[in-house]
């Protein structure tokens, strides 16, 4: 049994506004450096979008929508972790970059597994 987070609860509002502020912060960081692409701004935007989709998946009652939002969340958050790895690598933190890249790869692989199992389940019901 899955617990659904109510959309008027404090936890939902905290996570929702955290995702919105992360997206806005990433956009502001990217606007401040228009000539070269700000990887840290891109990281904030992708992590904010991933958190936003995670909040939607936690607060949705429909099982199909839960899977869809969770897959979107995994994709965006996995790519955000890979961007975080690039930031760590540019800063000279090689070990941290490898660990964060490993976590990003793990999240993306879990998301791909979820996509494949969802597609297989859909074909079995047809």
MOPAC internal coordinates of N, CA, C and O (Angstrom, degrees):
PM7 1SCF
backbone

  N    0.0000 0     0.00 0     0.00 0    0    0    0
  C    1.4482 1     0.00 0     0.00 0    1    0    0
  C    1.5259 1   109.11 1     0.00 0    2    1    0
  O    1.2310 1   120.77 1   -45.47 1    3    2    1
  N    1.3109 1   116.14 1   134.53 1    3    2    1
  C    1.4541 1   122.55 1  -177.33 1    5    3    2
  C    1.5158 1   109.77 1  -102.78 1    6    5    3
  O    1.2310 1   121.03 1   -42.64 1    7    6    5
  N    1.3184 1   115.64 1   137.36 1    7    6    5
  C    1.4598 1   120.50 1   178.12 1    9    7    6
  C    1.5220 1   108.32 1   -90.41 1   10    9    7
  O    1.2310 1   120.45 1   -51.64 1   11   10    9
  N    1.3198 1   116.75 1   128.36 1   11   10    9
  C    1.4611 1   122.11 1   179.54 1   13   11   10
  C    1.5184 1   108.38 1   -97.37 1   14   13   11
  O    1.2310 1   121.09 1   -50.33 1   15   14   13
  N    1.3171 1   115.51 1   129.67 1   15   14   13
  C    1.4587 1   121.32 1   178.51 1   17   15   14
  C    1.5223 1   108.62 1   -81.28 1   18   17   15
  O    1.2310 1   120.39 1   -54.59 1   19   18   17
  N    1.3270 1   116.86 1   125.41 1   19   18   17
  C    1.4630 1   120.23 1  -179.82 1   21   19   18
  C    1.5229 1   109.83 1   -71.04 1   22   21   19
  O    1.2310 1   120.99 1   -37.35 1   23   22   21
  N    1.3114 1   115.72 1   142.65 1   23   22   21
  C    1.4588 1   120.03 1  -174.47 1   25   23   22
  C    1.5164 1   114.33 1   -74.80 1   26   25   23
  O    1.2310 1   119.69 1   171.48 1   27   26   25
  N    1.3182 1   118.19 1    -8.52 1   27   26   25
  C    1.4599 1   119.31 1   176.28 1   29   27   26
  C    1.5266 1   111.28 1  -106.96 1   30   29   27
  O    1.2310 1   119.87 1  -167.32 1   31   30   29
  N    1.3374 1   117.85 1    12.68 1   31   30   29
  C    1.4659 1   120.60 1   179.70 1   33   31   30
  C    1.5307 1   110.40 1   -82.27 1   34   33   31
  O    1.2310 1   120.97 1   -18.40 1   35   34   33
  N    1.3197 1   115.74 1   161.60 1   35   34   33
  C    1.4633 1   121.18 1  -178.27 1   37   35   34
  C    1.5243 1   111.63 1   -66.80 1   38   37   35
  O    1.2310 1   120.26 1   141.71 1   39   38   37
  N    1.3207 1   117.10 1   -38.29 1   39   38   37
  C    1.4635 1   120.56 1  -179.36 1   41   39   38
  C    1.5236 1   110.52 1   -65.00 1   42   41   39
  O    1.2310 1   120.47 1   136.05 1   43   42   41
  N    1.3320 1   116.70 1   -43.95 1   43   42   41
  C    1.4574 1   120.08 1   178.62 1   45   43   42
  C    1.5200 1   110.52 1   -61.08 1   46   45   43
  O    1.2310 1   120.38 1   132.89 1   47   46   45
  N    1.3261 1   116.87 1   -47.11 1   47   46   45
  C    1.4647 1   120.20 1  -178.75 1   49   47   46
  C    1.5264 1   111.49 1   -63.72 1   50   49   47
  O    1.2310 1   119.90 1   140.77 1   51   50   49
  N    1.3294 1   117.79 1   -39.23 1   51   50   49
  C    1.4604 1   121.04 1   178.04 1   53   51   50
  C    1.5245 1   110.91 1   -62.69 1   54   53   51
  O    1.2310 1   120.20 1   131.94 1   55   54   53
  N    1.3305 1   117.22 1   -48.06 1   55   54   53
  C    1.4608 1   120.77 1   179.48 1   57   55   54
  C    1.5257 1   111.79 1   -66.14 1   58   57   55
  O    1.2310 1   120.62 1   140.01 1   59   58   57
  N    1.3255 1   116.42 1   -39.99 1   59   58   57
  C    1.4586 1   120.58 1  -179.36 1   61   59   58
  C    1.5293 1   111.00 1   -63.06 1   62   61   59
  O    1.2310 1   120.60 1   130.68 1   63   62   61
  N    1.3373 1   116.46 1   -49.32 1   63   62   61
  C    1.4620 1   119.09 1  -178.95 1   65   63   62
  C    1.5252 1   111.85 1   -71.12 1   66   65   63
  O    1.2310 1   119.54 1   151.02 1   67   66   65
  N    1.3263 1   118.48 1   -28.98 1   67   66   65
  C    1.4663 1   120.60 1   174.18 1   69   67   66
  C    1.5229 1   110.41 1   -63.55 1   70   69   67
  O    1.2310 1   120.50 1   138.36 1   71   70   69
  N    1.3282 1   116.65 1   -41.64 1   71   70   69
  C    1.4636 1   119.39 1   178.87 1   73   71   70
  C    1.5236 1   111.15 1   -66.70 1   74   73   71
  O    1.2310 1   120.35 1   139.17 1   75   74   73
  N    1.3240 1   116.94 1   -40.83 1   75   74   73
  C    1.4663 1   120.30 1   178.96 1   77   75   74
  C    1.5264 1   110.49 1   -63.99 1   78   77   75
  O    1.2310 1   120.20 1   135.63 1   79   78   77
  N    1.3451 1   117.22 1   -44.37 1   79   78   77
  C    1.4633 1   120.31 1  -179.92 1   81   79   78
  C    1.5237 1   111.59 1   -67.05 1   82   81   79
  O    1.2310 1   119.57 1   146.46 1   83   82   81
  N    1.3300 1   118.42 1   -33.54 1   83   82   81
  C    1.4626 1   120.95 1   176.46 1   85   83   82
  C    1.5252 1   110.45 1   -65.82 1   86   85   83
  O    1.2310 1   120.40 1   138.26 1   87   86   85
  N    1.3214 1   116.83 1   -41.74 1   87   86   85
  C    1.4692 1   120.14 1   178.37 1   89   87   86
  C    1.5215 1   110.21 1   -64.96 1   90   89   87
  O    1.2310 1   120.13 1   134.71 1   91   90   89
  N    1.3331 1   117.35 1   -45.29 1   91   90   89
  C    1.4659 1   121.03 1   179.47 1   93   91   90
  C    1.5272 1   110.41 1   -63.72 1   94   93   91
  O    1.2310 1   120.17 1   137.60 1   95   94   93
  N    1.3415 1   117.28 1   -42.40 1   95   94   93
  C    1.4626 1   120.59 1   178.03 1   97   95   94
  C    1.5164 1   112.28 1   -62.19 1   98   97   95
  O    1.2310 1   120.40 1   140.74 1   99   98   97
  N    1.3219 1   116.84 1   -39.26 1   99   98   97
  C    1.4579 1   120.45 1   177.01 1  101   99   98
  C    1.5151 1   112.42 1   -65.91 1  102  101   99
  O    1.2310 1   120.59 1   140.92 1  103  102  101
  N    1.3246 1   116.48 1   -39.08 1  103  102  101
  C    1.4703 1   119.94 1   177.84 1  105  103  102
  C    1.5210 1   110.18 1   -65.99 1  106  105  103
  O    1.2310 1   120.19 1   137.71 1  107  106  105
  N    1.3358 1   117.24 1   -42.29 1  107  106  105
  C    1.4678 1   120.51 1   179.16 1  109  107  106
  C    1.5268 1   110.47 1   -64.26 1  110  109  107
  O    1.2310 1   120.10 1   137.95 1  111  110  109
  N    1.3249 1   117.41 1   -42.05 1  111  110  109
  C    1.4654 1   120.87 1   178.38 1  113  111  110
  C    1.5193 1   110.98 1   -63.17 1  114  113  111
  O    1.2310 1   120.28 1   141.36 1  115  114  113
  N    1.3127 1   117.07 1   -38.64 1  115  114  113
  C    1.4579 1   120.90 1   179.12 1  117  115  114
  C    1.5215 1   111.16 1   -70.27 1  118  117  115
  O    1.2310 1   119.78 1   142.12 1  119  118  117
  N    1.3262 1   118.03 1   -37.88 1  119  118  117
  C    1.4661 1   121.27 1   179.37 1  121  119  118
  C    1.5281 1   110.82 1   -67.74 1  122  121  119
  O    1.2310 1   119.99 1   146.63 1  123  122  121
  N    1.3351 1   117.63 1   -33.37 1  123  122  121
  C    1.4612 1   120.91 1  -178.78 1  125  123  122
  C    1.5234 1   112.06 1   -67.32 1  126  125  123
  O    1.2310 1   119.60 1   154.92 1  127  126  125
  N    1.3183 1   118.36 1   -25.08 1  127  126  125
  C    1.4673 1   122.02 1   178.25 1  129  127  126
  C    1.5253 1   109.23 1  -122.42 1  130  129  127
  O    1.2310 1   120.03 1  -104.52 1  131  130  129
  N    1.3482 1   117.54 1    75.48 1  131  130  129
  C    1.4671 1   119.17 1  -173.57 1  133  131  130
  C    1.5239 1   114.37 1   -73.53 1  134  133  131
  O    1.2310 1   119.48 1   154.15 1  135  134  133
  N    1.3294 1   118.60 1   -25.85 1  135  134  133
  C    1.4601 1   119.83 1  -174.93 1  137  135  134
  C    1.5278 1   112.77 1   -71.75 1  138  137  135
  O    1.2310 1   120.63 1   135.15 1  139  138  137
  N    1.3115 1   116.40 1   -44.85 1  139  138  137
  C    1.4675 1   119.01 1   178.78 1  141  139  138
  C    1.5209 1   109.06 1  -116.99 1  142  141  139
  O    1.2310 1   121.06 1   -35.32 1  143  142  141
  N    1.2954 1   115.57 1   144.68 1  143  142  141
  C    1.4602 1   120.97 1  -177.17 1  145  143  142
  C    1.5206 1   109.83 1   -65.96 1  146  145  143
  O    1.2310 1   120.74 1   -56.03 1  147  146  145
  N    1.2957 1   116.19 1   123.97 1  147  146  145
  C    1.4509 1   121.47 1   179.73 1  149  147  146
  C    1.5254 1   109.13 1   -81.96 1  150  149  147
  O    1.2310 1   120.80 1   -67.85 1  151  150  149
  N    1.3225 1   116.08 1   112.15 1  151  150  149
  C    1.4616 1   120.30 1  -178.80 1  153  151  150
  C    1.5233 1   110.08 1   -69.36 1  154  153  151
  O    1.2310 1   120.53 1   145.31 1  155  154  153
  N    1.3325 1   116.59 1   -34.69 1  155  154  153
  C    1.4655 1   118.39 1   178.78 1  157  155  154
  C    1.5244 1   110.71 1   -68.16 1  158  157  155
  O    1.2310 1   120.08 1   144.60 1  159  158  157
  N    1.3335 1   117.46 1   -35.40 1  159  158  157
  C    1.4627 1   120.07 1   174.99 1  161  159  158
  C    1.5152 1   111.49 1   -66.11 1  162  161  159
  O    1.2310 1   120.88 1   138.71 1  163  162  161
  N    1.3238 1   115.92 1   -41.29 1  163  162  161
  C    1.4617 1   120.60 1   177.43 1  165  163  162
  C    1.5258 1   110.82 1   -63.82 1  166  165  163
  O    1.2310 1   120.77 1   140.74 1  167  166  165
  N    1.3447 1   116.14 1   -39.26 1  167  166  165
  C    1.4623 1   120.86 1   177.11 1  169  167  166
  C    1.5219 1   110.72 1   -60.42 1  170  169  167
  O    1.2310 1   120.34 1   133.40 1  171  170  169
  N    1.3311 1   116.96 1   -46.60 1  171  170  169
  C    1.4660 1   120.51 1  -179.77 1  173  171  170
  C    1.5246 1   111.69 1   -63.52 1  174  173  171
  O    1.2310 1   120.47 1   138.54 1  175  174  173
  N    1.3185 1   116.72 1   -41.46 1  175  174  173
  C    1.4661 1   120.36 1  -179.96 1  177  175  174
  C    1.5307 1   110.53 1   -63.49 1  178  177  175
  O    1.2310 1   120.29 1   131.57 1  179  178  177
  N    1.3289 1   117.05 1   -48.43 1  179  178  177
  C    1.4679 1   120.47 1  -178.39 1  181  179  178
  C    1.5242 1   112.14 1   -65.83 1  182  181  179
  O    1.2310 1   120.47 1   139.37 1  183  182  181
  N    1.3397 1   116.71 1   -40.63 1  183  182  181
  C    1.4674 1   119.49 1   177.98 1  185  183  182
  C    1.5235 1   110.60 1   -66.63 1  186  185  183
  O    1.2310 1   120.04 1   142.47 1  187  186  185
  N    1.3322 1   117.53 1   -37.53 1  187  186  185
  C    1.4645 1   120.80 1   177.69 1  189  187  186
  C    1.5159 1   112.20 1   -65.49 1  190  189  187
  O    1.2310 1   120.59 1   138.54 1  191  190  189
  N    1.3236 1   116.48 1   -41.46 1  191  190  189
  C    1.4674 1   120.07 1   177.75 1  193  191  190
  C    1.5319 1   110.07 1   -66.56 1  194  193  191
  O    1.2310 1   120.40 1   138.73 1  195  194  193
  N    1.3363 1   116.84 1   -41.27 1  195  194  193
  C    1.4646 1   120.14 1   177.05 1  197  195  194
  C    1.5182 1   112.21 1   -61.23 1  198  197  195
  O    1.2310 1   120.52 1   137.82 1  199  198  197
  N    1.3410 1   116.62 1   -42.18 1  199  198  197
  C    1.4634 1   120.48 1   177.56 1  201  199  198
  C    1.5221 1   110.93 1   -66.34 1  202  201  199
  O    1.2310 1   120.18 1   142.05 1  203  202  201
  N    1.3309 1   117.26 1   -37.95 1  203  202  201
  C    1.4647 1   121.52 1   178.23 1  205  203  202
  C    1.5313 1   110.78 1   -60.94 1  206  205  203
  O    1.2310 1   120.41 1   133.56 1  207  206  205
  N    1.3352 1   116.83 1   -46.44 1  207  206  205
  C    1.4611 1   120.10 1   178.74 1  209  207  206
  C    1.5284 1   111.56 1   -66.93 1  210  209  207
  O    1.2310 1   120.27 1   145.72 1  211  210  209
  N    1.3394 1   117.08 1   -34.28 1  211  210  209
  C    1.4598 1   120.09 1   176.43 1  213  211  210
  C    1.5242 1   110.96 1   -64.12 1  214  213  211
  O    1.2310 1   120.57 1   138.15 1  215  214  213
  N    1.3238 1   116.51 1   -41.85 1  215  214  213
  C    1.4690 1   120.83 1   177.79 1  217  215  214
  C    1.5234 1   110.17 1   -62.91 1  218  217  215
  O    1.2310 1   120.34 1   139.11 1  219  218  217
  N    1.3342 1   116.95 1   -40.89 1  219  218  217
  C    1.4659 1   119.58 1   177.63 1  221  219  218
  C    1.5265 1   111.38 1   -64.27 1  222  221  219
  O    1.2310 1   120.27 1   140.49 1  223  222  221
  N    1.3315 1   117.09 1   -39.51 1  223  222  221
  C    1.4685 1   118.94 1  -179.38 1  225  223  222
  C    1.5228 1   111.70 1   -68.90 1  226  225  223
  O    1.2310 1   120.10 1   147.39 1  227  226  225
  N    1.3270 1   117.41 1   -32.61 1  227  226  225
  C    1.4628 1   120.28 1   179.45 1  229  227  226
  C    1.5248 1   111.16 1   -72.41 1  230  229  227
  O    1.2310 1   120.51 1   148.25 1  231  230  229
  N    1.3267 1   116.63 1   -31.75 1  231  230  229
  C    1.4672 1   119.61 1  -173.69 1  233  231  230
  C    1.5239 1   113.98 1   -97.30 1  234  233  231
  O    1.2310 1   119.48 1  -176.04 1  235  234  233
  N    1.3249 1   118.59 1     3.96 1  235  234  233
  C    1.4565 1   121.80 1  -178.43 1  237  235  234
  C    1.5235 1   110.03 1   -97.19 1  238  237  235
  O    1.2310 1   120.76 1   -38.66 1  239  238  237
  N    1.3279 1   116.16 1   141.34 1  239  238  237
  C    1.4665 1   120.68 1  -179.57 1  241  239  238
  C    1.5254 1   112.60 1   -91.46 1  242  241  239
  O    1.2310 1   119.92 1   151.19 1  243  242  241
  N    1.3208 1   117.76 1   -28.81 1  243  242  241
  C    1.4569 1   122.42 1  -178.02 1  245  243  242
  C    1.5329 1   109.95 1   -72.23 1  246  245  243
  O    1.2310 1   119.91 1   -54.31 1  247  246  245
  N    1.3290 1   117.78 1   125.69 1  247  246  245
  C    1.4621 1   122.27 1  -174.73 1  249  247  246
  C    1.5286 1   112.22 1   -64.72 1  250  249  247
  O    1.2310 1   119.96 1   142.97 1  251  250  249
  N    1.3305 1   117.68 1   -37.03 1  251  250  249
  C    1.4617 1   120.40 1   179.81 1  253  251  250
  C    1.5250 1   110.44 1   -67.04 1  254  253  251
  O    1.2310 1   120.37 1   139.14 1  255  254  253
  N    1.3194 1   116.90 1   -40.86 1  255  254  253
  C    1.4618 1   120.63 1   177.92 1  257  255  254
  C    1.5220 1   111.41 1   -66.71 1  258  257  255
  O    1.2310 1   120.59 1   144.54 1  259  258  257
  N    1.3231 1   116.47 1   -35.46 1  259  258  257
  C    1.4699 1   120.53 1   178.33 1  261  259  258
  C    1.5202 1   109.76 1   -60.81 1  262  261  259
  O    1.2310 1   120.20 1   133.30 1  263  262  261
  N    1.3299 1   117.23 1   -46.70 1  263  262  261
  C    1.4646 1   120.73 1   179.06 1  265  263  262
  C    1.5228 1   111.24 1   -62.43 1  266  265  263
  O    1.2310 1   120.45 1   136.92 1  267  266  265
  N    1.3234 1   116.75 1   -43.08 1  267  266  265
  C    1.4598 1   120.64 1  -178.54 1  269  267  266
  C    1.5200 1   111.27 1   -63.04 1  270  269  267
  O    1.2310 1   120.37 1   130.36 1  271  270  269
  N    1.3400 1   116.90 1   -49.64 1  271  270  269
  C    1.4728 1   120.00 1  -179.60 1  273  271  270
  C    1.5206 1   110.88 1   -64.11 1  274  273  271
  O    1.2310 1   119.84 1   142.42 1  275  274  273
  N    1.3304 1   117.91 1   -37.58 1  275  274  273
  C    1.4647 1   120.88 1   179.84 1  277  275  274
  C    1.5271 1   111.15 1   -66.40 1  278  277  275
  O    1.2310 1   120.28 1   142.54 1  279  278  277
  N    1.3258 1   117.07 1   -37.46 1  279  278  277
  C    1.4651 1   120.49 1   176.97 1  281  279  278
  C    1.5218 1   110.33 1   -65.65 1  282  281  279
  O    1.2310 1   119.91 1   134.41 1  283  282  281
  N    1.3262 1   117.79 1   -45.59 1  283  282  281
  C    1.4668 1   120.77 1   176.96 1  285  283  282
  C    1.5252 1   110.76 1   -59.61 1  286  285  283
  O    1.2310 1   120.72 1   137.71 1  287  286  285
  N    1.3197 1   116.23 1   -42.29 1  287  286  285
  C    1.4609 1   120.87 1   179.52 1  289  287  286
  C    1.5246 1   110.96 1   -61.26 1  290  289  287
  O    1.2310 1   120.56 1   135.37 1  291  290  289
  N    1.3172 1   116.53 1   -44.63 1  291  290  289
  C    1.4611 1   120.34 1   179.88 1  293  291  290
  C    1.5123 1   112.85 1   -63.40 1  294  293  291
  O    1.2310 1   120.47 1   139.26 1  295  294  293
  N    1.3227 1   116.70 1   -40.74 1  295  294  293
  C    1.4637 1   120.36 1   179.37 1  297  295  294
  C    1.5243 1   110.51 1   -63.40 1  298  297  295
  O    1.2310 1   120.22 1   128.39 1  299  298  297
  N    1.3252 1   117.18 1   -51.61 1  299  298  297
  C    1.4596 1   120.06 1  -177.29 1  301  299  298
  C    1.5249 1   111.87 1   -66.09 1  302  301  299
  O    1.2310 1   120.13 1   139.09 1  303  302  301
  N    1.3313 1   117.35 1   -40.91 1  303  302  301
  C    1.4566 1   118.99 1  -178.18 1  305  303  302
  C    1.5272 1   111.36 1   -71.79 1  306  305  303
  O    1.2310 1   119.73 1   145.52 1  307  306  305
  N    1.3273 1   118.11 1   -34.48 1  307  306  305
  C    1.4635 1   120.69 1   175.68 1  309  307  306
  C    1.5140 1   111.99 1   -64.12 1  310  309  307
  O    1.2310 1   120.46 1   136.95 1  311  310  309
  N    1.3274 1   116.72 1   -43.05 1  311  310  309
  C    1.4648 1   120.25 1   177.27 1  313  311  310
  C    1.5236 1   110.24 1   -66.42 1  314  313  311
  O    1.2310 1   120.25 1   143.26 1  315  314  313
  N    1.3364 1   117.12 1   -36.74 1  315  314  313
  C    1.4662 1   120.30 1   176.92 1  317  315  314
  C    1.5291 1   110.69 1   -62.83 1  318  317  315
  O    1.2310 1   120.16 1   140.52 1  319  318  317
  N    1.3201 1   117.31 1   -39.48 1  319  318  317
  C    1.4658 1   119.65 1   177.35 1  321  319  318
  C    1.5257 1   111.36 1   -65.13 1  322  321  319
  O    1.2310 1   120.13 1   143.41 1  323  322  321
  N    1.3190 1   117.36 1   -36.59 1  323  322  321
  C    1.4612 1   119.37 1   176.79 1  325  323  322
  C    1.5296 1   110.95 1   -67.20 1  326  325  323
  O    1.2310 1   120.00 1   143.79 1  327  326  325
  N    1.3320 1   117.60 1   -36.21 1  327  326  325
  C    1.4719 1   120.58 1   174.15 1  329  327  326
  C    1.5257 1   110.46 1   -65.72 1  330  329  327
  O    1.2310 1   120.27 1   141.14 1  331  330  329
  N    1.3234 1   117.09 1   -38.86 1  331  330  329
  C    1.4616 1   120.83 1   175.87 1  333  331  330
  C    1.5195 1   111.55 1   -62.70 1  334  333  331
  O    1.2310 1   120.70 1   144.52 1  335  334  333
  N    1.3173 1   116.27 1   -35.48 1  335  334  333
  C    1.4579 1   120.54 1   175.56 1  337  335  334
  C    1.5241 1   110.74 1   -64.12 1  338  337  335
  O    1.2310 1   120.42 1   139.73 1  339  338  337
  N    1.3147 1   116.80 1   -40.27 1  339  338  337
  C    1.4613 1   120.95 1   177.54 1  341  339  338
  C    1.5245 1   111.24 1   -64.16 1  342  341  339
  O    1.2310 1   120.35 1   140.48 1  343  342  341
  N    1.3301 1   116.93 1   -39.52 1  343  342  341
  C    1.4664 1   120.89 1   177.13 1  345  343  342
  C    1.5277 1   110.04 1   -62.38 1  346  345  343
  O    1.2310 1   120.21 1   135.05 1  347  346  345
  N    1.3257 1   117.21 1   -44.95 1  347  346  345
  C    1.4672 1   120.91 1   179.23 1  349  347  346
  C    1.5231 1   111.29 1   -64.76 1  350  349  347
  O    1.2310 1   120.26 1   141.76 1  351  350  349
  N    1.3160 1   117.11 1   -38.24 1  351  350  349
  C    1.4598 1   121.04 1   179.51 1  353  351  350
  C    1.5264 1   110.94 1   -66.03 1  354  353  351
  O    1.2310 1   120.25 1   138.54 1  355  354  353
  N    1.3311 1   117.13 1   -41.46 1  355  354  353
  C    1.4678 1   120.78 1   178.05 1  357  355  354
  C    1.5232 1   112.07 1   -66.11 1  358  357  355
  O    1.2310 1   120.50 1   150.18 1  359  358  357
  N    1.3339 1   116.66 1   -29.82 1  359  358  357
  C    1.4657 1   120.63 1   179.20 1  361  359  358
  C    1.5199 1   112.26 1   -79.71 1  362  361  359
  O    1.2310 1   120.01 1   171.21 1  363  362  361
  N    1.3094 1   117.58 1    -8.79 1  363  362  361
  C    1.4534 1   121.32 1   179.24 1  365  363  362
  C    1.5115 1   114.31 1    94.36 1  366  365  363
  O    1.2310 1   119.85 1  -172.59 1  367  366  365
  N    1.3015 1   117.90 1     7.41 1  367  366  365
  C    1.4626 1   122.11 1   178.59 1  369  367  366
  C    1.5296 1   108.90 1   -93.57 1  370  369  367
  O    1.2310 1   120.80 1   -97.31 1  371  370  369
  N    1.3184 1   116.07 1    82.69 1  371  370  369
  C    1.4622 1   121.78 1  -172.43 1  373  371  370
  C    1.5322 1   111.55 1   -67.05 1  374  373  371
  O    1.2310 1   120.17 1   135.52 1  375  374  373
  N    1.3330 1   117.29 1   -44.48 1  375  374  373
  C    1.4664 1   120.50 1  -177.76 1  377  375  374
  C    1.5273 1   110.40 1   -64.55 1  378  377  375
  O    1.2310 1   120.80 1   135.16 1  379  378  377
  N    1.3308 1   116.08 1   -44.84 1  379  378  377
  C    1.4684 1   120.29 1   178.23 1  381  379  378
  C    1.5205 1   110.50 1   -61.50 1  382  381  379
  O    1.2310 1   120.55 1   138.83 1  383  382  381
  N    1.3335 1   116.55 1   -41.17 1  383  382  381
  C    1.4631 1   120.58 1   179.42 1  385  383  382
  C    1.5241 1   110.78 1   -61.64 1  386  385  383
  O    1.2310 1   120.33 1   139.26 1  387  386  385
  N    1.3257 1   116.97 1   -40.74 1  387  386  385
  C    1.4667 1   120.00 1   179.68 1  389  387  386
  C    1.5270 1   111.45 1   -66.97 1  390  389  387
  O    1.2310 1   120.41 1   138.88 1  391  390  389
  N    1.3343 1   116.83 1   -41.12 1  391  390  389
  C    1.4684 1   120.19 1  -179.89 1  393  391  390
  C    1.5220 1   110.87 1   -65.86 1  394  393  391
  O    1.2310 1   120.35 1   135.62 1  395  394  393
  N    1.3386 1   116.93 1   -44.38 1  395  394  393
  C    1.4693 1   120.61 1  -179.92 1  397  395  394
  C    1.5274 1   110.32 1   -66.81 1  398  397  395
  O    1.2310 1   120.00 1   141.67 1  399  398  397
  N    1.3346 1   117.60 1   -38.33 1  399  398  397
  C    1.4711 1   120.32 1   176.79 1  401  399  398
  C    1.5252 1   110.78 1   -64.43 1  402  401  399
  O    1.2310 1   120.44 1   141.67 1  403  402  401
  N    1.3252 1   116.77 1   -38.33 1  403  402  401
  C    1.4598 1   120.52 1   177.14 1  405  403  402
  C    1.5259 1   110.92 1   -64.00 1  406  405  403
  O    1.2310 1   120.41 1   137.77 1  407  406  405
  N    1.3340 1   116.82 1   -42.23 1  407  406  405
  C    1.4713 1   120.49 1   177.32 1  409  407  406
  C    1.5289 1   110.92 1   -63.97 1  410  409  407
  O    1.2310 1   120.24 1   137.53 1  411  410  409
  N    1.3370 1   117.15 1   -42.47 1  411  410  409
  C    1.4618 1   120.66 1   178.20 1  413  411  410
  C    1.5141 1   112.00 1   -62.68 1  414  413  411
  O    1.2310 1   120.60 1   138.06 1  415  414  413
  N    1.3271 1   116.47 1   -41.94 1  415  414  413
  C    1.4585 1   120.60 1   177.44 1  417  415  414
  C    1.5227 1   110.86 1   -64.01 1  418  417  415
  O    1.2310 1   120.33 1   139.80 1  419  418  417
  N    1.3287 1   116.98 1   -40.20 1  419  418  417
  C    1.4616 1   121.64 1   178.48 1  421  419  418
  C    1.5272 1   110.97 1   -62.84 1  422  421  419
  O    1.2310 1   120.14 1   135.80 1  423  422  421
  N    1.3355 1   117.33 1   -44.20 1  423  422  421
  C    1.4700 1   120.90 1   179.27 1  425  423  422
  C    1.5227 1   110.57 1   -63.47 1  426  425  423
  O    1.2310 1   120.27 1   137.51 1  427  426  425
  N    1.3216 1   117.09 1   -42.49 1  427  426  425
  C    1.4650 1   120.33 1   179.89 1  429  427  426
  C    1.5314 1   110.64 1   -66.52 1  430  429  427
  O    1.2310 1   119.91 1   139.86 1  431  430  429
  N    1.3313 1   117.78 1   -40.14 1  431  430  429
  C    1.4696 1   120.08 1   177.57 1  433  431  430
  C    1.5233 1   111.63 1   -64.68 1  434  433  431
  O    1.2310 1   120.13 1   139.56 1  435  434  433
  N    1.3289 1   117.35 1   -40.44 1  435  434  433
  C    1.4681 1   119.70 1   175.58 1  437  435  434
  C    1.5248 1   111.20 1   -62.47 1  438  437  435
  O    1.2310 1   120.66 1   141.12 1  439  438  437
  N    1.3196 1   116.34 1   -38.88 1  439  438  437
  C    1.4635 1   120.25 1   178.77 1  441  439  438
  C    1.5239 1   110.59 1   -66.30 1  442  441  439
  O    1.2310 1   120.28 1   137.38 1  443  442  441
  N    1.3314 1   117.06 1   -42.62 1  443  442  441
  C    1.4664 1   119.82 1   177.10 1  445  443  442
  C    1.5266 1   111.20 1   -62.92 1  446  445  443
  O    1.2310 1   120.05 1   140.51 1  447  446  445
  N    1.3252 1   117.52 1   -39.49 1  447  446  445
  C    1.4637 1   121.05 1   176.18 1  449  447  446
  C    1.5274 1   110.34 1   -61.67 1  450  449  447
  O    1.2310 1   120.65 1   139.26 1  451  450  449
  N    1.3259 1   116.36 1   -40.74 1  451  450  449
  C    1.4630 1   120.32 1   178.52 1  453  451  450
  C    1.5272 1   111.12 1   -65.26 1  454  453  451
  O    1.2310 1   120.51 1   140.48 1  455  454  453
  N    1.3243 1   116.63 1   -39.52 1  455  454  453
  C    1.4693 1   120.42 1   178.32 1  457  455  454
  C    1.5266 1   110.05 1   -64.06 1  458  457  455
  O    1.2310 1   120.59 1   133.74 1  459  458  457
  N    1.3311 1   116.47 1   -46.26 1  459  458  457
  C    1.4653 1   120.31 1  -178.57 1  461  459  458
  C    1.5243 1   111.13 1   -63.79 1  462  461  459
  O    1.2310 1   120.34 1   136.90 1  463  462  461
  N    1.3368 1   116.96 1   -43.10 1  463  462  461
  C    1.4676 1   118.69 1   179.93 1  465  463  462
  C    1.5250 1   111.40 1   -67.48 1  466  465  463
  O    1.2310 1   120.10 1   146.39 1  467  466  465
  N    1.3286 1   117.42 1   -33.61 1  467  466  465
  C    1.4647 1   120.50 1   176.68 1  469  467  466
  C    1.5231 1   110.68 1   -66.98 1  470  469  467
  O    1.2310 1   120.26 1   138.28 1  471  470  469
  N    1.3341 1   117.12 1   -41.72 1  471  470  469
  C    1.4649 1   120.34 1   178.66 1  473  471  470
  C    1.5288 1   111.06 1   -66.27 1  474  473  471
  O    1.2310 1   120.22 1   139.46 1  475  474  473
  N    1.3241 1   117.18 1   -40.54 1  475  474  473
  C    1.4680 1   119.79 1   178.24 1  477  475  474
  C    1.5189 1   111.34 1   -64.60 1  478  477  475
  O    1.2310 1   120.84 1   138.20 1  479  478  477
  N    1.3246 1   116.00 1   -41.80 1  479  478  477
  C    1.4624 1   120.20 1   179.61 1  481  479  478
  C    1.5265 1   110.13 1   -64.04 1  482  481  479
  O    1.2310 1   120.31 1   143.40 1  483  482  481
  N    1.3297 1   117.00 1   -36.60 1  483  482  481
  C    1.4598 1   120.66 1   178.85 1  485  483  482
  C    1.5178 1   111.89 1   -67.65 1  486  485  483
  O    1.2310 1   120.05 1   142.99 1  487  486  485
  N    1.3383 1   117.51 1   -37.01 1  487  486  485
  C    1.4637 1   120.87 1   178.89 1  489  487  486
  C    1.5248 1   111.71 1   -71.03 1  490  489  487
  O    1.2310 1   119.87 1   147.99 1  491  490  489
  N    1.3199 1   117.85 1   -32.01 1  491  490  489
  C    1.4598 1   120.82 1  -179.90 1  493  491  490
  C    1.5201 1   111.57 1   -70.26 1  494  493  491
  O    1.2310 1   120.08 1   150.07 1  495  494  493
  N    1.3192 1   117.46 1   -29.93 1  495  494  493
  C    1.4655 1   120.70 1  -178.58 1  497  495  494
  C    1.5217 1   112.60 1   -81.89 1  498  497  495
  O    1.2310 1   119.85 1   168.33 1  499  498  497
  N    1.3305 1   117.89 1   -11.67 1  499  498  497
  C    1.4736 1   119.78 1  -178.89 1  501  499  498
  C    1.4964 1   111.99 1   -80.56 1  502  501  499
  O    1.2310 1   120.10 1   180.00 1  503  502  501

